[in-house]
Amino acid sequence: MHLKLKFVTSDVWDSDPGVDLADITLELGEIDYGRQLDQRFEQAPVQLTRRFLKGLPALEPPPSNAHKRHQCPGPAGATPGDDDRPLSPLSRPFPQPKASQHVHTFPRMAPRLQPPDDDEDANRTPKHKFFRNYSFDFLKQKQLKAKIASAVEKKHIFSIVGHYPALRKALKTRHWLEKQTFRSALLRELSHHALLQKASNGNEYEEALVSKYLKPYLPYFIWQHRNMRDCKQDRFYAPYRSRIHYERPYDFAVKENLIRLINASHWHQEEGFAELDYPRTYLLDTEDIITKFQEDYQLTIVSSFLHHMAKHLEHAFDDEGTLPTDVLTTAMKYLRYYLGCAQHEDIDHEEFCEPLLTPENRHEMEQLLAGEAQFCSIPGYEVLSLVAQVKKLVHEAAKVFPDMKIDGIRNMWILKPGNRCRGLGIMLFNDDRKLLEHVDSNPDVKYVAQKYIERPLLIHCTKFDIRQYFLITYTNNVLKVWMYRNCYLRFSSRQFNLDDFSESIHLTNYSIQKNYAKEVREGADALPASNMWSLKRFQEHLQSLDKGFYWERKIYPDMKKNILAIVCASLDGMKMERNMFELYGADFMVTENFRTMLIEINTSPDLSSSTDVTSVICPAVLEDLVKVVIDNTKDKRAGTGQFELIHSLEIPRVAPYGYGLTVDGRSMQSKHRSKSPLSPINTSTGPTVVSTATSTPKRSTAAAGTTVATTIATGGIISTGANGGNAKHSRYAASSSESSSRGSKTSLTSVILDRPRTTLK
């Protein structure tokens, strides 16, 4: 815009009083409404006009004689002298535009986002501000509200805590809308109109706007962390919630609770259906458990020694040997003792005492296992006799202690903190004394001691474990356990070696192995850099070993049995709430003889696409989870993806017994000794009939038409008499040879316990 001002100052007026006031005019030059228009003037023309008028110099009134001589021409039809007041700047007329010039009015524009400091509207409160020159898209708002109304009617509102893009995508594909639990920066900074202007095709602005609209509505699918509290109102409208609540001793996702369930799992095991295979584990929190751990540690030394001697005893004798065979006899005696305890033979023998294993015996066994010492030479027939006895004992003990075949000869134990995950704080020990010293030095931590699997199945001389997902749902009073058919393997970064206790060799957690990804290792060409294998690649490896059928016939069915055994053991402490579900990640290890052993179970497993393997399986798990929880619940014919139903149990919702009732009473003990609640006990030897109605008339009355039951005690035999089927049992009185000897000191408990159960009411 170009403005041209032409005016006369007071100095010019004084120097030349003959200046005509008509020359004091405001000329509006050519106005260019193109791109070079001033942005500030375009956004707020009213403020600029006000500033411009304020910037004009004030005019002093001319002398009276000059004012009469120099008058401005008035409007048409007006005579000079009608109004002697000077013209104000606002009443000065603008010149008429040219005929060829097109005059535009100021268009409506959007309000500026950052008003200048000297603007009068900057000091206004948000309540008084208004949007100037704003184009509102009513059609977009109408379409968005219709979309939200449809989702509210169908109850298609979900809320997810955390970064789960695959889960959000699966729900949005089914036309569900997200209600953001934590307000994003867009919700805090931008207004409703600003979000609507930038919203398009499900971008972040549209999601923030939808979340604003859904603020008064409750979500019907909630995915949250385990440590988050549930809202009290959730129990009334029962959304699909990714959390199953347990009573504390039954939560198998906690290491110490898992051990308790393992110890009680034999009550819930069923052959061929729910069988648990788990390494020996102890929660070192009490002295009794620590004692049991020490006994197991010594038993493992003996069983491993004899299992090794059964194969190499013939070559353990030498002329230069220094050790006598007493240590072999002591080990056999020790194993026979625990074999008898396992078969409950110690109950029948009162003098069945435990033999002691001295530190010298342990040291000699360790020398023989390491090949540092040998037995002295003995006659050949004695060698053959010892070999036969050892093999027979080991064969019998292997039926009772099947872990002898995988225990190895190092007697290594793994120590885990009970309140940590992702491999933090895990240590390896092959000495029980050092292990217990470490436990005593950290009294605030509950430790779990687990027998280390020294003979695992190795792939390219590297240790691995299997991460298997399973799902538990409870809808329509039916509890279901789902097993995911796909899984993946996690490898260590270095080759297996029992002489080195490094975590890169023995721990397969990805959170630990990713720290060793850049290290050069043996067999790097055979294993991927991500330390993971898919199930398909593992099956190809089994086929190369001529054991391709082991997955379908051995490993996968054993994983099912382990999971069902734990789930069935936890049902007593599971709080049944409608539409609850939870996804778990179970870790398994396969031994060299293809035993599939459960290591631990994790809740809220890692579902991030951290590697090329997890980027395929983790999004598929979340997509299939939605199929099971939402699609299959509404339509039984809907698919469930890779999830396989392995167990279904109907558990109807029953109100708890005596819910909401209170007990208010007083003690039954009489204030006076003479008023006993029972009739006097007869101490005579002959048969006596005692009537309750006559002995305690104030406490027992009989109505007309009924017969009071009497008790006849003869020689310790108690019988009741009745007339018809309407007879009532009264208070009992009994006497016997034992009660007569005690006389009046017979207590109420002893009298009741001496009666047959059929007479008790």
Secondary structure, DSSP 8 states (H G I E B T S, - for coil): --EEEE---HHHHHH-TT--GGG-EEEE-----STTS-HHHHH-HHHHHHHHHHHS-------HHHHHHS-----TT--TTS--S---GGGS------TT------------SS--TT-GGGGS-TTT----S----HHHHHHHHHHHHHHHHHT-EEEE-S--HHHHHHHHHTT-EE--SS--HHHHHS-HHHHHHH--TT-HHHHHHHHHHTTTS--SEEE--TTS---TTHHHH--EES---B-GGG-TTSHHHHHHHHHTGGGT-BTTTB------EEETTSHHHHHHHHHHHHHHHHHHHHHHHHHHGGGSB-TT--B-THHHHHHHHHHHHHHHHHTTGGGT-TT-------HHHHHHHHHHHHTS--B----HHHHHHHHHHHHHHHHHHHHH-GGGGTS-SS--EEEEETT--TTTT-EEES-HHHHHHHHHH-TTS-EEEEE--SSB--BTTB-EEEEEEEEEEEETTEEEEEEES--EEEE-SS---TT---HHHH---HHHHGGGTTS--TTTTTS-TTSEEEHHHHHHHHHHTT-TTHIIIIIHHHHHHHHHHHHHHTGGGB---TTEEEEEEEEEEEBTT--EEEEEEEES------STTHHHHHHHHHHHHHIIIIIHHH-TTS--TTEEEEEEEE------TTTT----------SSTTS-SS------SS-EEE-HHHH-TTT----TT--B--EEEETTEEEE--STT--B--------HHHHHHGGG--HHHHHHHS-GGG--
